[in-house]
Amino acid sequence: MPPLEALLGAAELWRPAARGASGWATAAALLLLLVAHLSVLLVRRRRRGRARLARQQEDAPAAPASPSPSSGSGSSSGSGVEGLVTEDDLRQLVGSLGVGARQPELEGWDPVIAKGNDAVSYKAWCERTADGTPRYLSVTTYEGCSAELLRDFYMDNEYRMEWDNTVIKHEQLQCDENSGIEIGRTVKKFPLLTPREYILAWRVWASDENSFYCLVKECEHSLAPIQRKFVRVRLLRSGWCIRKVPGRDACEITVLHHEDNGMNIEMAKLAFSKGIWNYICKMNNALRRYPQHRGPSISISTMRRLTKKFPQDLQINMDESNRCPVNTAAAVAPPTPSSGTSPCKQLGKKSSRETIASGLLLIGSIVCLSKGRSNLGAQLAMAFFLKKAFKQDKESGSSPRGRTDTTVPMQ
């Protein structure tokens, strides 16, 4: 193994000089720079948090007056929620899902994961939206499971709180008999982060072919005022189709999900790719136990009562499309970035890893220079590295990034 001096460069570069106070003066100056650097970071973070809270309070639309839930049902009629989830949204969802017809990788989607076992298989793709947040398309296939069982399992919020430890609380806020729309509030925990609060409206349709469609959108409600102890998620557009797999004793769910919960984009993408398969396996285990754990469920009784019939004209169009396949990629896929970077890569946001690296660089500089007065070569080298680190920090802080609470039209 080469000597330590060879690994560090040359012994001459780090040779201590005569005794003097200049080494400690340099260390004190660098320590002052470190304190100033960290102070700026803390101030910026506090300002961003205050600005986000202010935007949430300003952007919150006045929700229509709604009655308090009665006996857990919250049923109402003609309450002004009809326009939250419409049949036009369903038509757009059907085209975007392209069940059985899409080829995501040929359309420019970035493959994220493809895993499976004897009971369940999962494939997911990702694309970057205009505001930089990722949108996911996934197909999960469950062997030996009916479409009706999978639908009930997905919609049973009471049972979800038993097996999904990320769900802290769920409550029904309102449901509308005429439109079939239900509104609910869910609080989820995020490790090391503030819990996220979701106010969502959803609607379920059943087709003649025993397939089920559901569309979920973010909304506001008078029974769910903003609370400072939670982060209100301002963007969530999710839709799925559950159907029987042709020719097999299995069913599949195709999901298109777009959410901006305020997390660092790269962190969220990494957490998804590393943790989603374990979550799918946990979900599959809960699904297999579901028939034995079925009990009175407000969510299921409400869902069955509110489920609407799939529009006949849309069903006819889908049947014609299946007989004469179209270029789904050209029809529903948005333009993909022309650069060679990953579609889900974050633009400009400096990660905590880089911040820690900068801090360690400064601390290392203090340790090196405090050993004694370094020669001219060491001082020039250290000045170069420090200048480089602060320059990168400045450039990263000024890079553009989409707002975390931006609401975009339904994809």
TORKOL-4160 file (C-alpha; in steps of 0.2 Angstrom, whole numbers, padded with zeros to 4 digits, m for minus):
411
<pt num="1" X="0000" Y="0000" Z="0000"/>
<pt num="2" X="0007" Y="0017" Z="m0004"/>
<pt num="3" X="0012" Y="0029" Z="0010"/>
<pt num="4" X="m0001" Y="0041" Z="0016"/>
<pt num="5" X="0009" Y="0056" Z="0009"/>
<pt num="6" X="0007" Y="0049" Z="m0008"/>
<pt num="7" X="m0012" Y="0047" Z="m0007"/>
<pt num="8" X="m0013" Y="0065" Z="m0001"/>
<pt num="9" X="m0002" Y="0072" Z="m0015"/>
<pt num="10" X="0015" Y="0077" Z="m0009"/>
<pt num="11" X="0021" Y="0079" Z="0009"/>
<pt num="12" X="0028" Y="0096" Z="0005"/>
<pt num="13" X="0011" Y="0103" Z="0002"/>
<pt num="14" X="0005" Y="0099" Z="0020"/>
<pt num="15" X="0021" Y="0102" Z="0029"/>
<pt num="16" X="0018" Y="0112" Z="0045"/>
<pt num="17" X="0028" Y="0128" Z="0046"/>
<pt num="18" X="0035" Y="0137" Z="0061"/>
<pt num="19" X="0025" Y="0141" Z="0076"/>
<pt num="20" X="0013" Y="0156" Z="0075"/>
<pt num="21" X="m0005" Y="0162" Z="0076"/>
<pt num="22" X="m0009" Y="0163" Z="0058"/>
<pt num="23" X="m0015" Y="0145" Z="0058"/>
<pt num="24" X="m0028" Y="0148" Z="0071"/>
<pt num="25" X="m0033" Y="0164" Z="0062"/>
<pt num="26" X="m0036" Y="0155" Z="0046"/>
<pt num="27" X="m0046" Y="0142" Z="0056"/>
<pt num="28" X="m0056" Y="0156" Z="0064"/>
<pt num="29" X="m0060" Y="0164" Z="0047"/>
<pt num="30" X="m0066" Y="0147" Z="0040"/>
<pt num="31" X="m0076" Y="0144" Z="0055"/>
<pt num="32" X="m0085" Y="0161" Z="0053"/>
<pt num="33" X="m0088" Y="0157" Z="0035"/>
<pt num="34" X="m0096" Y="0140" Z="0040"/>
<pt num="35" X="m0107" Y="0148" Z="0052"/>
<pt num="36" X="m0112" Y="0161" Z="0040"/>
<pt num="37" X="m0116" Y="0148" Z="0026"/>
<pt num="38" X="m0127" Y="0138" Z="0038"/>
<pt num="39" X="m0136" Y="0153" Z="0044"/>
<pt num="40" X="m0140" Y="0158" Z="0026"/>
<pt num="41" X="m0147" Y="0140" Z="0023"/>
<pt num="42" X="m0158" Y="0140" Z="0038"/>
<pt num="43" X="m0165" Y="0158" Z="0034"/>
<pt num="44" X="m0169" Y="0152" Z="0017"/>
<pt num="45" X="m0178" Y="0136" Z="0023"/>
<pt num="46" X="m0188" Y="0146" Z="0035"/>
<pt num="47" X="m0193" Y="0159" Z="0022"/>
<pt num="48" X="m0198" Y="0145" Z="0010"/>
<pt num="49" X="m0209" Y="0137" Z="0023"/>
<pt num="50" X="m0218" Y="0153" Z="0028"/>
<pt num="51" X="m0221" Y="0157" Z="0009"/>
<pt num="52" X="m0228" Y="0140" Z="0006"/>
<pt num="53" X="m0240" Y="0142" Z="0021"/>
<pt num="54" X="m0245" Y="0159" Z="0015"/>
<pt num="55" X="m0249" Y="0152" Z="m0003"/>
<pt num="56" X="m0259" Y="0138" Z="0004"/>
<pt num="57" X="m0270" Y="0150" Z="0014"/>
<pt num="58" X="m0272" Y="0162" Z="m0001"/>
<pt num="59" X="m0275" Y="0149" Z="m0014"/>
<pt num="60" X="m0288" Y="0139" Z="m0004"/>
<pt num="61" X="m0304" Y="0142" Z="m0013"/>
<pt num="62" X="m0320" Y="0144" Z="m0003"/>
<pt num="63" X="m0328" Y="0127" Z="m0002"/>
<pt num="64" X="m0347" Y="0126" Z="m0003"/>
<pt num="65" X="m0356" Y="0124" Z="0013"/>
<pt num="66" X="m0359" Y="0106" Z="0017"/>
<pt num="67" X="m0368" Y="0097" Z="0030"/>
<pt num="68" X="m0359" Y="0088" Z="0044"/>
<pt num="69" X="m0358" Y="0069" Z="0041"/>
<pt num="70" X="m0373" Y="0060" Z="0049"/>
<pt num="71" X="m0370" Y="0043" Z="0056"/>
<pt num="72" X="m0354" Y="0042" Z="0046"/>
<pt num="73" X="m0362" Y="0043" Z="0029"/>
<pt num="74" X="m0362" Y="0062" Z="0026"/>
<pt num="75" X="m0375" Y="0060" Z="0012"/>
<pt num="76" X="m0381" Y="0075" Z="0003"/>
<pt num="77" X="m0390" Y="0080" Z="m0013"/>
<pt num="78" X="m0387" Y="0095" Z="m0024"/>
<pt num="79" X="m0373" Y="0102" Z="m0013"/>
<pt num="80" X="m0363" Y="0109" Z="m0027"/>
<pt num="81" X="m0349" Y="0095" Z="m0029"/>
<pt num="82" X="m0356" Y="0089" Z="m0045"/>
<pt num="83" X="m0342" Y="0097" Z="m0055"/>
<pt num="84" X="m0327" Y="0090" Z="m0045"/>
<pt num="85" X="m0326" Y="0074" Z="m0055"/>
<pt num="86" X="m0335" Y="0074" Z="m0072"/>
<pt num="87" X="m0338" Y="0062" Z="m0086"/>
<pt num="88" X="m0326" Y="0072" Z="m0096"/>
<pt num="89" X="m0313" Y="0068" Z="m0084"/>
<pt num="90" X="m0317" Y="0050" Z="m0086"/>
<pt num="91" X="m0315" Y="0051" Z="m0105"/>
<pt num="92" X="m0298" Y="0059" Z="m0103"/>
<pt num="93" X="m0293" Y="0045" Z="m0090"/>
<pt num="94" X="m0299" Y="0031" Z="m0101"/>
<pt num="95" X="m0288" Y="0038" Z="m0116"/>
<pt num="96" X="m0273" Y="0041" Z="m0104"/>
<pt num="97" X="m0274" Y="0024" Z="m0096"/>
<pt num="98" X="m0275" Y="0015" Z="m0113"/>
<pt num="99" X="m0278" Y="m0001" Z="m0104"/>
<pt num="100" X="m0271" Y="m0016" Z="m0114"/>
<pt num="101" X="m0265" Y="m0004" Z="m0128"/>
<pt num="102" X="m0251" Y="0007" Z="m0121"/>
<pt num="103" X="m0232" Y="0004" Z="m0124"/>
<pt num="104" X="m0225" Y="0016" Z="m0111"/>
<pt num="105" X="m0206" Y="0014" Z="m0116"/>
<pt num="106" X="m0210" Y="0017" Z="m0134"/>
<pt num="107" X="m0219" Y="0033" Z="m0129"/>
<pt num="108" X="m0204" Y="0040" Z="m0120"/>
<pt num="109" X="m0208" Y="0034" Z="m0102"/>
<pt num="110" X="m0194" Y="0029" Z="m0091"/>
<pt num="111" X="m0195" Y="0011" Z="m0084"/>
<pt num="112" X="m0194" Y="0011" Z="m0065"/>
<pt num="113" X="m0196" Y="m0007" Z="m0059"/>
<pt num="114" X="m0203" Y="m0023" Z="m0066"/>
<pt num="115" X="m0204" Y="m0037" Z="m0053"/>
<pt num="116" X="m0215" Y="m0052" Z="m0049"/>
<pt num="117" X="m0218" Y="m0068" Z="m0040"/>
<pt num="118" X="m0231" Y="m0082" Z="m0041"/>
<pt num="119" X="m0245" Y="m0071" Z="m0033"/>
<pt num="120" X="m0242" Y="m0054" Z="m0039"/>
<pt num="121" X="m0232" Y="m0044" Z="m0053"/>
<pt num="122" X="m0229" Y="m0026" Z="m0054"/>
<pt num="123" X="m0222" Y="m0014" Z="m0068"/>
<pt num="124" X="m0220" Y="0004" Z="m0067"/>
<pt num="125" X="m0215" Y="0019" Z="m0078"/>
<pt num="126" X="m0211" Y="0037" Z="m0075"/>
<pt num="127" X="m0212" Y="0053" Z="m0085"/>
<pt num="128" X="m0208" Y="0071" Z="m0080"/>
<pt num="129" X="m0222" Y="0083" Z="m0081"/>
<pt num="130" X="m0221" Y="0102" Z="m0086"/>
<pt num="131" X="m0218" Y="0107" Z="m0068"/>
<pt num="132" X="m0205" Y="0095" Z="m0065"/>
<pt num="133" X="m0214" Y="0083" Z="m0054"/>
<pt num="134" X="m0215" Y="0064" Z="m0059"/>
<pt num="135" X="m0231" Y="0055" Z="m0065"/>
<pt num="136" X="m0231" Y="0036" Z="m0064"/>
<pt num="137" X="m0240" Y="0023" Z="m0074"/>
<pt num="138" X="m0241" Y="0006" Z="m0067"/>
<pt num="139" X="m0249" Y="m0011" Z="m0070"/>
<pt num="140" X="m0251" Y="m0023" Z="m0055"/>
<pt num="141" X="m0257" Y="m0041" Z="m0059"/>
<pt num="142" X="m0265" Y="m0052" Z="m0045"/>
<pt num="143" X="m0266" Y="m0070" Z="m0048"/>
<pt num="144" X="m0282" Y="m0080" Z="m0042"/>
<pt num="145" X="m0291" Y="m0064" Z="m0038"/>
<pt num="146" X="m0308" Y="m0057" Z="m0045"/>
<pt num="147" X="m0310" Y="m0039" Z="m0051"/>
<pt num="148" X="m0324" Y="m0036" Z="m0038"/>
<pt num="149" X="m0313" Y="m0042" Z="m0023"/>
<pt num="150" X="m0299" Y="m0031" Z="m0029"/>
<pt num="151" X="m0311" Y="m0016" Z="m0031"/>
<pt num="152" X="m0318" Y="m0018" Z="m0013"/>
<pt num="153" X="m0300" Y="m0020" Z="m0006"/>
<pt num="154" X="m0294" Y="m0004" Z="m0014"/>
<pt num="155" X="m0309" Y="0006" Z="m0009"/>
<pt num="156" X="m0310" Y="0000" Z="0009"/>
<pt num="157" X="m0302" Y="0014" Z="0019"/>
<pt num="158" X="m0306" Y="0006" Z="0036"/>
<pt num="159" X="m0297" Y="m0010" Z="0032"/>
<pt num="160" X="m0282" Y="0001" Z="0024"/>
<pt num="161" X="m0279" Y="0009" Z="0041"/>
<pt num="162" X="m0276" Y="m0009" Z="0048"/>
<pt num="163" X="m0263" Y="m0015" Z="0036"/>
<pt num="164" X="m0256" Y="0002" Z="0029"/>
<pt num="165" X="m0245" Y="0010" Z="0043"/>
<pt num="166" X="m0243" Y="0026" Z="0033"/>
<pt num="167" X="m0261" Y="0030" Z="0035"/>
<pt num="168" X="m0263" Y="0040" Z="0051"/>
<pt num="169" X="m0282" Y="0044" Z="0049"/>
<pt num="170" X="m0296" Y="0044" Z="0037"/>
<pt num="171" X="m0313" Y="0051" Z="0038"/>
<pt num="172" X="m0328" Y="0054" Z="0026"/>
<pt num="173" X="m0333" Y="0072" Z="0024"/>
<pt num="174" X="m0347" Y="0071" Z="0011"/>
<pt num="175" X="m0355" Y="0061" Z="m0003"/>
<pt num="176" X="m0367" Y="0066" Z="m0016"/>
<pt num="177" X="m0380" Y="0053" Z="m0022"/>
<pt num="178" X="m0384" Y="0062" Z="m0038"/>
<pt num="179" X="m0366" Y="0063" Z="m0045"/>
<pt num="180" X="m0359" Y="0048" Z="m0036"/>
<pt num="181" X="m0345" Y="0059" Z="m0029"/>
<pt num="182" X="m0337" Y="0056" Z="m0012"/>
<pt num="183" X="m0326" Y="0068" Z="m0002"/>
<pt num="184" X="m0314" Y="0062" Z="0011"/>
<pt num="185" X="m0299" Y="0067" Z="0022"/>
<pt num="186" X="m0283" Y="0057" Z="0024"/>
<pt num="187" X="m0268" Y="0060" Z="0034"/>
<pt num="188" X="m0252" Y="0050" Z="0030"/>
<pt num="189" X="m0235" Y="0050" Z="0039"/>
<pt num="190" X="m0219" Y="0053" Z="0030"/>
<pt num="191" X="m0203" Y="0047" Z="0039"/>
<pt num="192" X="m0193" Y="0062" Z="0045"/>
<pt num="193" X="m0206" Y="0074" Z="0037"/>
<pt num="194" X="m0222" Y="0083" Z="0042"/>
<pt num="195" X="m0237" Y="0072" Z="0040"/>
<pt num="196" X="m0246" Y="0076" Z="0023"/>
<pt num="197" X="m0265" Y="0080" Z="0023"/>
<pt num="198" X="m0275" Y="0075" Z="0008"/>
<pt num="199" X="m0293" Y="0082" Z="0004"/>
<pt num="200" X="m0299" Y="0071" Z="m0010"/>
<pt num="201" X="m0314" Y="0069" Z="m0021"/>
<pt num="202" X="m0317" Y="0053" Z="m0030"/>
<pt num="203" X="m0330" Y="0044" Z="m0041"/>
<pt num="204" X="m0332" Y="0026" Z="m0047"/>
<pt num="205" X="m0339" Y="0019" Z="m0063"/>
<pt num="206" X="m0344" Y="0001" Z="m0067"/>
<pt num="207" X="m0344" Y="m0005" Z="m0086"/>
<pt num="208" X="m0354" Y="m0019" Z="m0094"/>
<pt num="209" X="m0338" Y="m0030" Z="m0095"/>
<pt num="210" X="m0336" Y="m0030" Z="m0076"/>
<pt num="211" X="m0322" Y="m0017" Z="m0076"/>
<pt num="212" X="m0321" Y="m0003" Z="m0064"/>
<pt num="213" X="m0314" Y="0014" Z="m0066"/>
<pt num="214" X="m0310" Y="0027" Z="m0052"/>
<pt num="215" X="m0304" Y="0045" Z="m0053"/>
<pt num="216" X="m0297" Y="0054" Z="m0038"/>
<pt num="217" X="m0293" Y="0073" Z="m0038"/>
<pt num="218" X="m0288" Y="0085" Z="m0024"/>
<pt num="219" X="m0301" Y="0098" Z="m0018"/>
<pt num="220" X="m0305" Y="0108" Z="m0003"/>
<pt num="221" X="m0319" Y="0107" Z="0009"/>
<pt num="222" X="m0327" Y="0117" Z="0023"/>
<pt num="223" X="m0325" Y="0103" Z="0036"/>
<pt num="224" X="m0307" Y="0102" Z="0033"/>
<pt num="225" X="m0298" Y="0119" Z="0037"/>
<pt num="226" X="m0280" Y="0120" Z="0035"/>
<pt num="227" X="m0270" Y="0115" Z="0050"/>
<pt num="228" X="m0252" Y="0120" Z="0053"/>
<pt num="229" X="m0247" Y="0103" Z="0060"/>
<pt num="230" X="m0250" Y="0096" Z="0042"/>
<pt num="231" X="m0244" Y="0100" Z="0025"/>
<pt num="232" X="m0259" Y="0101" Z="0013"/>
<pt num="233" X="m0256" Y="0092" Z="m0003"/>
<pt num="234" X="m0261" Y="0103" Z="m0017"/>
<pt num="235" X="m0259" Y="0092" Z="m0032"/>
<pt num="236" X="m0265" Y="0074" Z="m0033"/>
<pt num="237" X="m0273" Y="0067" Z="m0049"/>
<pt num="238" X="m0275" Y="0048" Z="m0049"/>
<pt num="239" X="m0285" Y="0036" Z="m0059"/>
<pt num="240" X="m0286" Y="0017" Z="m0061"/>
<pt num="241" X="m0295" Y="0003" Z="m0070"/>
<pt num="242" X="m0298" Y="m0014" Z="m0063"/>
<pt num="243" X="m0302" Y="m0028" Z="m0075"/>
<pt num="244" X="m0301" Y="m0047" Z="m0077"/>
<pt num="245" X="m0285" Y="m0053" Z="m0087"/>
<pt num="246" X="m0292" Y="m0061" Z="m0102"/>
<pt num="247" X="m0290" Y="m0080" Z="m0102"/>
<pt num="248" X="m0282" Y="m0081" Z="m0085"/>
<pt num="249" X="m0288" Y="m0083" Z="m0067"/>
<pt num="250" X="m0281" Y="m0066" Z="m0062"/>
<pt num="251" X="m0286" Y="m0047" Z="m0062"/>
<pt num="252" X="m0275" Y="m0032" Z="m0065"/>
<pt num="253" X="m0276" Y="m0014" Z="m0060"/>
<pt num="254" X="m0268" Y="0000" Z="m0071"/>
<pt num="255" X="m0265" Y="0016" Z="m0062"/>
<pt num="256" X="m0260" Y="0033" Z="m0068"/>
<pt num="257" X="m0254" Y="0044" Z="m0053"/>
<pt num="258" X="m0248" Y="0062" Z="m0052"/>
<pt num="259" X="m0244" Y="0069" Z="m0035"/>
<pt num="260" X="m0234" Y="0084" Z="m0028"/>
<pt num="261" X="m0233" Y="0082" Z="m0009"/>
<pt num="262" X="m0219" Y="0094" Z="m0007"/>
<pt num="263" X="m0204" Y="0082" Z="m0006"/>
<pt num="264" X="m0188" Y="0084" Z="m0015"/>
<pt num="265" X="m0191" Y="0077" Z="m0032"/>
<pt num="266" X="m0176" Y="0066" Z="m0032"/>
<pt num="267" X="m0179" Y="0060" Z="m0015"/>
<pt num="268" X="m0197" Y="0055" Z="m0019"/>
<pt num="269" X="m0191" Y="0046" Z="m0035"/>
<pt num="270" X="m0178" Y="0036" Z="m0025"/>
<pt num="271" X="m0190" Y="0032" Z="m0011"/>
<pt num="272" X="m0203" Y="0026" Z="m0024"/>
<pt num="273" X="m0191" Y="0015" Z="m0034"/>
<pt num="274" X="m0183" Y="0007" Z="m0018"/>
<pt num="275" X="m0199" Y="0005" Z="m0008"/>
<pt num="276" X="m0213" Y="0001" Z="m0020"/>
<pt num="277" X="m0210" Y="m0017" Z="m0022"/>
<pt num="278" X="m0210" Y="m0021" Z="m0003"/>
<pt num="279" X="m0226" Y="m0010" Z="m0002"/>
<pt num="280" X="m0234" Y="m0021" Z="m0016"/>
<pt num="281" X="m0230" Y="m0037" Z="m0007"/>
<pt num="282" X="m0237" Y="m0030" Z="0009"/>
<pt num="283" X="m0253" Y="m0025" Z="m0001"/>
<pt num="284" X="m0254" Y="m0042" Z="m0009"/>
<pt num="285" X="m0253" Y="m0051" Z="0009"/>
<pt num="286" X="m0267" Y="m0039" Z="0015"/>
<pt num="287" X="m0277" Y="m0043" Z="m0001"/>
<pt num="288" X="m0276" Y="m0062" Z="0003"/>
<pt num="289" X="m0282" Y="m0059" Z="0021"/>
<pt num="290" X="m0296" Y="m0048" Z="0015"/>
<pt num="291" X="m0310" Y="m0061" Z="0013"/>
<pt num="292" X="m0308" Y="m0067" Z="0031"/>
<pt num="293" X="m0307" Y="m0049" Z="0038"/>
<pt num="294" X="m0322" Y="m0042" Z="0029"/>
<pt num="295" X="m0334" Y="m0033" Z="0041"/>
<pt num="296" X="m0345" Y="m0018" Z="0041"/>
<pt num="297" X="m0337" Y="m0005" Z="0031"/>
<pt num="298" X="m0344" Y="0013" Z="0028"/>
<pt num="299" X="m0332" Y="0015" Z="0013"/>
<pt num="300" X="m0338" Y="m0001" Z="0004"/>
<pt num="301" X="m0357" Y="0002" Z="0007"/>
<pt num="302" X="m0355" Y="0020" Z="0001"/>
<pt num="303" X="m0345" Y="0015" Z="m0014"/>
<pt num="304" X="m0357" Y="0002" Z="m0019"/>
<pt num="305" X="m0372" Y="0015" Z="m0017"/>
<pt num="306" X="m0363" Y="0029" Z="m0027"/>
<pt num="307" X="m0355" Y="0018" Z="m0041"/>
<pt num="308" X="m0362" Y="0025" Z="m0058"/>
<pt num="309" X="m0364" Y="0015" Z="m0074"/>
<pt num="310" X="m0350" Y="0018" Z="m0087"/>
<pt num="311" X="m0356" Y="0029" Z="m0101"/>
<pt num="312" X="m0363" Y="0019" Z="m0116"/>
<pt num="313" X="m0356" Y="0030" Z="m0129"/>
<pt num="314" X="m0339" Y="0029" Z="m0121"/>
<pt num="315" X="m0340" Y="0010" Z="m0120"/>
<pt num="316" X="m0345" Y="0009" Z="m0139"/>
<pt num="317" X="m0330" Y="0020" Z="m0143"/>
<pt num="318" X="m0318" Y="0008" Z="m0133"/>
<pt num="319" X="m0325" Y="m0007" Z="m0142"/>
<pt num="320" X="m0322" Y="0001" Z="m0159"/>
<pt num="321" X="m0304" Y="0006" Z="m0153"/>
<pt num="322" X="m0301" Y="m0012" Z="m0148"/>
<pt num="323" X="m0306" Y="m0019" Z="m0165"/>
<pt num="324" X="m0296" Y="m0006" Z="m0174"/>
<pt num="325" X="m0281" Y="m0001" Z="m0163"/>
<pt num="326" X="m0274" Y="0017" Z="m0164"/>
<pt num="327" X="m0257" Y="0024" Z="m0161"/>
<pt num="328" X="m0260" Y="0027" Z="m0142"/>
<pt num="329" X="m0243" Y="0035" Z="m0140"/>
<pt num="330" X="m0247" Y="0048" Z="m0152"/>
<pt num="331" X="m0265" Y="0050" Z="m0145"/>
<pt num="332" X="m0261" Y="0052" Z="m0127"/>
<pt num="333" X="m0242" Y="0054" Z="m0123"/>
<pt num="334" X="m0236" Y="0071" Z="m0120"/>
<pt num="335" X="m0220" Y="0077" Z="m0128"/>
<pt num="336" X="m0205" Y="0070" Z="m0120"/>
<pt num="337" X="m0189" Y="0079" Z="m0116"/>
<pt num="338" X="m0176" Y="0079" Z="m0130"/>
<pt num="339" X="m0161" Y="0079" Z="m0118"/>
<pt num="340" X="m0153" Y="0063" Z="m0113"/>
<pt num="341" X="m0157" Y="0065" Z="m0095"/>
<pt num="342" X="m0169" Y="0054" Z="m0086"/>
<pt num="343" X="m0187" Y="0061" Z="m0088"/>
<pt num="344" X="m0189" Y="0060" Z="m0069"/>
<pt num="345" X="m0173" Y="0070" Z="m0065"/>
<pt num="346" X="m0175" Y="0085" Z="m0054"/>
<pt num="347" X="m0170" Y="0102" Z="m0061"/>
<pt num="348" X="m0159" Y="0113" Z="m0050"/>
<pt num="349" X="m0164" Y="0108" Z="m0032"/>
<pt num="350" X="m0149" Y="0106" Z="m0022"/>
<pt num="351" X="m0150" Y="0090" Z="m0012"/>
<pt num="352" X="m0146" Y="0088" Z="0007"/>
<pt num="353" X="m0132" Y="0077" Z="0002"/>
<pt num="354" X="m0123" Y="0091" Z="m0007"/>
<pt num="355" X="m0126" Y="0103" Z="0008"/>
<pt num="356" X="m0118" Y="0091" Z="0020"/>
<pt num="357" X="m0104" Y="0088" Z="0008"/>
<pt num="358" X="m0101" Y="0107" Z="0007"/>
<pt num="359" X="m0101" Y="0108" Z="0026"/>
<pt num="360" X="m0089" Y="0093" Z="0028"/>
<pt num="361" X="m0077" Y="0102" Z="0015"/>
<pt num="362" X="m0077" Y="0117" Z="0026"/>
<pt num="363" X="m0074" Y="0107" Z="0042"/>
<pt num="364" X="m0060" Y="0098" Z="0034"/>
<pt num="365" X="m0052" Y="0114" Z="0029"/>
<pt num="366" X="m0052" Y="0120" Z="0046"/>
<pt num="367" X="m0044" Y="0104" Z="0053"/>
<pt num="368" X="m0030" Y="0105" Z="0039"/>
<pt num="369" X="m0026" Y="0123" Z="0041"/>
<pt num="370" X="m0027" Y="0123" Z="0060"/>
<pt num="371" X="m0012" Y="0111" Z="0061"/>
<pt num="372" X="0000" Y="0125" Z="0057"/>
<pt num="373" X="0003" Y="0138" Z="0044"/>
<pt num="374" X="0003" Y="0130" Z="0027"/>
<pt num="375" X="0014" Y="0134" Z="0013"/>
<pt num="376" X="0008" Y="0144" Z="m0002"/>
<pt num="377" X="0003" Y="0129" Z="m0012"/>
<pt num="378" X="m0009" Y="0123" Z="0001"/>
<pt num="379" X="m0017" Y="0140" Z="0004"/>
<pt num="380" X="m0020" Y="0142" Z="m0015"/>
<pt num="381" X="m0027" Y="0124" Z="m0016"/>
<pt num="382" X="m0039" Y="0126" Z="m0002"/>
<pt num="383" X="m0044" Y="0143" Z="m0008"/>
<pt num="384" X="m0048" Y="0135" Z="m0025"/>
<pt num="385" X="m0059" Y="0121" Z="m0017"/>
<pt num="386" X="m0068" Y="0133" Z="m0006"/>
<pt num="387" X="m0072" Y="0145" Z="m0020"/>
<pt num="388" X="m0078" Y="0130" Z="m0030"/>
<pt num="389" X="m0090" Y="0124" Z="m0017"/>
<pt num="390" X="m0098" Y="0141" Z="m0013"/>
<pt num="391" X="m0100" Y="0144" Z="m0032"/>
<pt num="392" X="m0109" Y="0128" Z="m0034"/>
<pt num="393" X="m0120" Y="0132" Z="m0019"/>
<pt num="394" X="m0124" Y="0149" Z="m0027"/>
<pt num="395" X="m0128" Y="0141" Z="m0044"/>
<pt num="396" X="m0139" Y="0127" Z="m0036"/>
<pt num="397" X="m0149" Y="0140" Z="m0026"/>
<pt num="398" X="m0153" Y="0150" Z="m0041"/>
<pt num="399" X="m0159" Y="0136" Z="m0052"/>
<pt num="400" X="m0177" Y="0135" Z="m0057"/>
<pt num="401" X="m0190" Y="0123" Z="m0050"/>
<pt num="402" X="m0208" Y="0121" Z="m0051"/>
<pt num="403" X="m0219" Y="0126" Z="m0036"/>
<pt num="404" X="m0224" Y="0112" Z="m0025"/>
<pt num="405" X="m0242" Y="0117" Z="m0023"/>
<pt num="406" X="m0245" Y="0120" Z="m0042"/>
<pt num="407" X="m0262" Y="0113" Z="m0048"/>
<pt num="408" X="m0262" Y="0108" Z="m0066"/>
<pt num="409" X="m0276" Y="0102" Z="m0077"/>
<pt num="410" X="m0281" Y="0084" Z="m0077"/>
<pt num="411" X="m0268" Y="0074" Z="m0087"/>
